[in-house]
Amino acid sequence: TFLFLLIISINSFAQEKMQTDIVNITKVTFLDIGISYEKKVAKFQSILGQAFMNTSISIGYSSSLGNTSSIKFDPALSLQYRYYYNYDRRQKKGKRTEMNSLNYLSPTFVTILTKKRISTSHYIENNRRPINTVGVVWGIQRNYNKRFSVDFNLGLGYLFTTASLPDNTGQTIKENIERFSTLGQLNLGFWLNRRK
């Protein structure tokens, strides 16, 4: 009997140990319509790639034009190297950790192909060009039993791109733009993995 209990205990412990890490996840998002894949590369570390349509909403007013508003959808890519840091604390509190439902820190790269102008002193672009941002974000990801997924991150970055503006002769020229910027993204969607 003692031997039987010992074998069950060791087996249960081994199964517990196997589950104390993150997993690969595929998700579709609907707030910024897209798809992402997260691949585990080390203990509590992953690489996440996402292709999506960046949604931009603008509302403005001027005395000459009156009210103006627009909604734009621009293709975008995001790449993150995530380090999940609060597994033990969530597990001890009995909170969900499955499907990488954890907090993370991540260096990140985002590129958006857009005609959007960078400031009021620049023209609206005739052609899409990449607006790139590299930075670091803090994030929170929760993937619930019913497949619903929430992923929010916020941080600081460095933006670099080109912008069109007129020179002294009235010709349009390109100018390199670089500046510090904020980063933030809210992804709502559904995870597609097979349920275990």
Number of C-alpha atoms within 10 A of each C-alpha: 5 6 8 8 10 11 11 11 12 11 12 12 11 11 11 10 10 9 11 15 17 23 18 15 18 16 21 22 23 13 15 22 17 19 18 18 16 22 17 17 14 11 12 19 21 22 18 20 17 19 19 21 20 20 14 12 9 9 9 10 10 8 6 6 8 8 10 10 9 9 9 13 16 16 18 21 18 18 19 21 20 24 20 21 13 14 20 11 12 14 13 8 8 9 12 16 23 18 20 22 22 24 21 20 20 22 17 21 20 19 21 21 18 20 18 20 15 16 9 7 11 16 16 16 16 10 9 13 16 16 21 20 23 21 19 20 22 18 21 17 20 20 22 16 12 9 15 16 20 17 18 16 19 16 18 18 22 16 20 18 17 18 23 19 16 14 10 6 6 8 9 14 11 13 13 9 12 13 10 13 14 14 21 13 15 16 19 19 21 19 24 12 13 6 8 3
